Amino acid sequence: MLTLDIFGFQALWSPYFLSLLILLTAAYFLITVTFRTKFKDSEPLTIKQAGLFLTSIILLYAIKGSPLDLMGHLMFYVHATTMILLVFLVPPLFIMGIPSWLWRSVINIKVVKPIFTLFTKPIIALILFNGFFSFYHIPVIFDHVMQNGWFHAGYSILLFVFAVFMWWTLLCPLPEYEGITGLKKVGFLFANGMLLTPSCALIIFANHSFYATYSDPHVWAKVMSLCVGTSNFEGLNLSGPQLFSSMSLVDDQQLGGVIMKIVQEVIFACVLAHVFFEWYRKDQAESEKEMNQTLKPTLVE
C-alpha cells in the first residue's frame, strides 16, 4: 500500500494556505490588542476568546491545509469528516472567538448590515445552510465541484459562510441581533437535524458507490491533478485511490455517512445542553428578580 509521502511537502502541508492563516491570526491580534482603542466601546481581549479563535484557525488548517485534505481526495470518509468539522465545529468557535465589539463594528458597516441582517434570519439561515450542504452531496454536483478548483474553493467558502449565519442564530453574541431565544433554539436545532438526515441516510444505506471522484479513475486523476499539481501527479503513474486503502468504495462511503451523522448529533447535543442551561439560568434570574420586586414593598412597609 502506498503512502502519502509520494505527493511531496507542498501537497501535504499547503505552506501558502498556512501563510494566509498566519497573516489572518496576526491581523486578529493587531486589531483586538494593539489597535483596540481605535474601536468604539472596545474591551480587552480575554484568554478564552483568543483560545477559541486560535483553536478555530488550527482546526481550519488541519481540515484544509494538512494531509487530511489530501486524504479526503483518496477516501470519502475522510472528506466527510473534514467537511462536517468545517461547518459544525469551526464556525461556532470562530463566532465565540471574536469579541462582541469587533463583531458590532463589522456588522454596522453600511454595506454589511442589511446583508447580514437578512441572511441571519432563522428561516433563511436554516434553508440556505441545509440546502447547500445537501446539494453538495448530490453525486453530479459533488463530482463537478471536485473537478474544478475554483468551484471547489468557492463552494467551500460559501458553505462556511452559510454555516456561520446558521450558528449565529444559536450563539449570537450581540443582544440587538439575537433572533430566537430559549426553547425556540431547541426547535431550530431539531429542524437542522431533520433536514440533514436525508442526505446522510442516502449515503449510509446506498449499496453502490455514488461518486465518480472515487470510483472513476479518469475523474479521480483530474481531481488529484488539481490537488497536487498536474506535473507532480502525472509523474507518479497512479491508477486509483484503492492503492492507498484496503476499504471497499461502498464501505468507505457508508462510513463517511455514519461519521457525518454522529459528529453532527454530538455537536448538536452539546449545543442543546448549552442552550438549555442558558435558558434555565435566565429563567431563574428573572424569577428571582420578580420575587425581589414583590418582596421589596412589603419590606419597606
C-alpha positions in Angstrom: 0.0 0.0 0.0 1.4 3.4 -1.0 2.0 6.3 1.5 1.2 10.0 1.1 4.8 11.0 1.1 5.0 10.4 -2.6 3.0 13.6 -3.2 5.6 15.9 -1.7 5.8 18.5 1.1 3.7 21.2 -0.6 0.8 19.0 -1.4 0.8 17.6 2.1 1.2 20.7 4.2 -0.1 23.6 2.0 2.5 26.2 3.0 0.7 29.0 1.1 -2.5 28.4 3.0 -0.6 28.2 6.3 0.9 31.6 5.5 -2.5 33.1 4.8 -3.8 31.8 8.2 -0.8 33.2 10.0 -1.5 36.6 8.4 -5.1 36.3 9.5 -4.1 35.5 13.0 -1.6 38.4 13.1 -4.4 40.7 11.9 -6.7 39.4 14.6 -4.3 40.2 17.4 -3.3 43.5 16.0 -6.9 44.6 15.9 -8.0 43.1 19.2 -4.9 44.1 21.2 -2.6 46.7 19.6 -5.3 48.9 17.8 -8.2 48.0 20.1 -8.6 51.6 21.4 -9.4 52.8 17.9 -12.8 51.0 18.1 -15.8 52.3 19.9 -16.7 50.6 23.2 -13.9 48.1 22.8 -12.9 45.8 25.7 -9.6 43.9 26.4 -9.3 40.6 24.6 -9.9 37.7 27.0 -7.9 34.5 27.2 -11.0 32.5 26.3 -11.7 34.5 23.2 -8.1 34.2 22.0 -8.1 30.5 22.7 -11.3 29.9 20.8 -10.1 31.9 17.8 -6.7 30.1 17.7 -8.5 26.7 18.0 -10.7 27.6 15.0 -7.6 28.6 13.0 -5.7 25.4 13.9 -8.8 23.3 13.0 -9.2 25.1 9.7 -5.6 24.4 8.8 -5.9 20.8 9.8 -9.0 20.5 7.6 -7.9 22.4 4.6 -4.1 22.5 4.8 -2.8 19.4 6.4 -2.5 15.8 4.9 -6.2 15.3 5.9 -7.2 17.5 2.9 -5.2 15.3 0.6 -6.6 12.1 2.2 -10.1 13.5 1.5 -9.3 13.1 -2.2 -8.4 9.4 -1.6 -11.1 8.3 0.9 -14.7 9.6 1.1 -14.9 9.1 4.8 -12.0 11.4 5.4 -13.6 14.1 3.2 -16.9 13.7 5.0 -15.2 14.1 8.4 -13.3 17.2 7.4 -16.4 18.7 5.8 -18.6 18.1 8.8 -16.0 19.6 11.1 -15.6 22.6 8.8 -19.3 23.6 9.1 -20.2 22.2 12.5 -17.2 22.9 14.7 -15.1 25.7 13.2 -17.9 28.3 12.8 -19.1 28.3 16.5 -15.5 28.5 17.7 -14.9 31.4 15.2 -18.0 33.3 16.3 -17.2 33.0 20.1 -13.6 33.8 19.5 -14.2 37.3 18.1 -15.1 40.0 20.7 -18.6 41.4 20.6 -17.3 44.9 20.0 -15.5 43.8 16.9 -18.5 41.9 15.5 -20.6 45.1 16.1 -18.0 47.3 14.3 -18.0 45.0 11.2 -21.8 44.3 11.1 -22.6 48.0 11.4 -20.8 48.9 8.2 -23.4 50.2 5.8 -22.9 47.6 3.1 -22.6 44.7 5.5 -25.5 45.4 7.9 -28.5 44.8 5.6 -26.9 41.7 4.1 -26.0 40.3 7.5 -29.4 41.1 8.9 -31.2 39.3 6.0 -29.1 36.1 5.9 -29.1 35.6 9.7 -32.9 35.5 9.9 -33.5 32.0 11.3 -35.6 30.6 8.4 -33.3 31.9 5.7 -30.2 30.7 7.6 -31.7 27.3 8.1 -32.8 26.8 4.5 -29.6 28.2 2.9 -27.2 26.1 5.0 -29.1 22.9 4.8 -29.9 23.4 1.2 -26.3 24.0 0.1 -25.0 21.2 2.4 -27.5 18.7 0.9 -26.9 19.8 -2.7 -23.2 19.4 -2.2 -23.6 15.7 -1.6 -25.7 15.1 -4.8 -23.3 13.0 -6.9 -23.5 15.2 -10.1 -22.8 18.3 -8.1 -20.2 16.7 -5.9 -18.2 15.4 -8.8 -18.4 18.6 -10.8 -17.3 20.7 -7.8 -14.4 18.4 -7.0 -13.1 18.6 -10.6 -12.9 22.4 -10.7 -10.5 24.2 -8.3 -12.4 27.5 -8.4 -15.8 25.8 -7.8 -14.4 23.7 -5.0 -12.9 26.7 -3.2 -15.9 28.9 -3.9 -18.4 26.3 -2.7 -16.4 25.6 0.5 -16.2 29.3 1.3 -19.9 29.8 0.6 -20.9 26.8 2.7 -18.7 28.0 5.5 -20.3 31.5 5.4 -23.8 30.0 5.4 -22.7 27.8 8.4 -21.6 31.0 10.3 -25.1 32.5 9.6 -26.8 29.3 10.8 -24.6 29.2 14.0 -25.1 32.9 14.6 -28.8 32.2 15.2 -27.9 29.9 18.1 -24.8 31.7 19.5 -25.3 35.3 18.7 -23.0 37.4 21.0 -24.9 40.7 20.3 -28.3 41.1 22.1 -29.6 43.5 19.4 -29.2 40.9 16.7 -30.4 37.8 18.7 -33.2 36.4 16.6 -34.5 33.5 18.7 -34.2 32.7 22.4 -35.0 29.9 24.8 -36.9 26.9 23.6 -37.1 28.3 20.1 -33.4 27.4 19.8 -34.2 23.8 20.6 -36.7 23.8 17.8 -34.1 25.3 15.5 -31.6 22.6 16.4 -34.2 19.9 15.9 -35.1 21.3 12.4 -31.4 21.3 11.5 -31.0 17.7 12.4 -34.1 16.7 10.5 -33.1 18.5 7.3 -29.6 16.9 7.4 -30.9 13.4 7.9 -32.0 12.6 4.3 -28.6 13.3 2.7 -26.8 11.3 5.4 -29.3 8.4 5.2 -28.9 8.3 1.4 -25.2 7.9 1.7 -25.3 5.4 4.6 -27.8 3.0 3.1 -26.6 3.1 -0.5 -25.5 -0.3 -1.9 -23.2 1.1 -4.5 -20.7 3.9 -4.9 -22.2 7.3 -5.8 -19.2 9.4 -6.5 -17.1 9.2 -9.7 -14.5 11.2 -7.8 -13.5 7.9 -6.0 -14.8 5.2 -8.4 -13.8 6.5 -11.9 -10.0 6.5 -12.5 -10.2 9.3 -15.1 -12.3 11.6 -12.8 -10.1 10.8 -9.8 -6.9 11.6 -11.9 -8.4 15.0 -12.7 -9.3 15.7 -9.1 -5.8 14.7 -7.9 -4.1 16.8 -10.5 -5.9 19.8 -9.2 -4.9 18.8 -5.6 -1.2 18.0 -6.0 -0.3 19.6 -9.4 -0.6 18.2 -12.8 3.1 17.6 -13.4 3.6 16.1 -10.0 0.6 13.7 -10.4 1.4 12.6 -13.9 4.9 11.5 -12.9 3.5 9.1 -10.3 1.6 6.9 -12.7 -1.3 6.0 -10.2 -4.4 4.1 -11.2 -6.9 5.0 -8.4 -7.5 5.6 -4.7 -7.6 1.9 -3.9 -3.8 2.0 -3.9 -4.0 3.9 -0.6 -6.8 2.0 1.2 -8.0 -1.6 1.6 -11.6 -0.5 2.3 -14.2 -1.0 -0.5 -15.8 2.0 -2.1 -19.2 1.2 -0.6 -17.8 0.7 2.9 -15.8 3.9 2.6 -19.0 5.8 1.5 -21.2 4.3 4.2 -18.6 5.1 6.9 -18.5 8.7 5.7 -22.3 9.0 6.1 -22.2 7.5 9.6 -19.4 9.8 10.7 -21.3 12.9 9.4 -24.4 12.0 11.3 -22.7 11.0 14.5 -20.5 14.1 14.6 -23.4 16.4 13.8 -25.5 14.8 16.6 -22.8 15.0 19.2 -22.1 18.7 18.4 -25.9 19.5 18.4 -26.3 17.6 21.8 -23.5 19.8 23.3 -25.1 23.0 21.9 -28.6 21.8 23.1 -27.2 21.4 26.6 -25.7 24.9 26.4 -29.0 26.4 25.2 -31.0 24.6 27.9 -28.8 25.7 30.8 -28.6 29.2 29.4 -32.4 29.3 29.2 -32.7 27.8 32.7 -30.2 30.4 34.2 -32.1 33.3 32.6 -35.5 31.9 33.8 -34.1 31.6 37.3 -32.7 35.1 37.2 -36.0 36.5 36.1 -37.9 34.6 38.7 -35.6 35.9 41.5 -35.9 39.5 40.1 -39.7 39.3 40.1 -39.6 37.8 43.7 -37.4 40.6 44.9 -39.7 43.2 43.3 -42.7 41.6 45.0 -41.0 41.5 48.4 -39.5 45.0 48.3 -42.7 46.9 49.0 -43.5 44.5 51.9 -40.1 45.1 53.5 -40.5 48.9 53.1 -43.8 48.8 54.9 
